Amino acid sequence: MLIFLMIFAAGIWAGLQNSLAGGGSFVTLPALILAGLTPLAANITSTVALFPGQVTSGLAGRDLVSGVGKLSFKILFGVSLLGGIFGAVLLLNTPSSVFARIVPWLVLFGTSVFTWGSFFRKPDQNASHIGPWTAAFIQFCIAIYGGYFGGGIGFLMMAALTMAGFATRAAGATKNALASVMNASAVAIFMFSQEVHWLHAIVLGSGAIIGGLMGSWALHRINEKILRMIIVAIGVLLTIGLFVKPI
């Protein structure tokens, strides 16, 4: 019972965190590992559990979802779907022992991306620096990473979309929609995997929905910079712990 209460609390925090700043998987992954799941099962179960909240975020900002120039949303939709499928298949064909060795590097990468996006990236950098096909290819690579792991994926997409010429607000809404697309393809594949621990996923997902609703209420009431600092601290501590004591 205490384990499931911990998972439920982690879900609430992850839902709140994703609503305000992103990076919820940095909380759910260690919580599920502490509950006894392997790193591979924890990653897959977390992806399935957090998916409904991502769909909600995508739908909430659908009026701002768009393309830019020759880079239409249909193209972004297609490459995100294909990349998510590719990443999910790659994950399912990665032995659990191998994934356990990769996890510290993935968390380090995700934490670095999150830190850069939170504190160093210029949010109003809207000038186009990359062409539409380059942006589409980058989005495909990001989608593969999203289907495989996904930590820090929001900031990768924000960087790519703004460099392709998206306004910041449109990039944020489009990013949320594309995140739900790539994870939909991954979840569709994971549904048939024995690595999904459904009871854990239901408990975690229930908490994440509540946290997401709390995040909508708290969006203008919580100091987002402090929250981002907490997220980075969690990522750093998790990275150090995984390198010191591999799982």
WODACOR-V864548 format. One record per helix or strand of 3 or more residues. SS is the DSSP state (~ for helix, > for strand). FROM is the first residue (numbers start at 1). TO is the last residue. If there is no record, write none. Layout:
ss->{SS,SS}
from->{FROM,FROM}
to->{TO,TO}
This chain:
ss->{~,~,~,~,~,~,~,~,~,~,~}
from->{2,25,39,62,73,96,132,153,168,198,224}
to->{20,34,60,64,92,119,148,163,190,218,244}
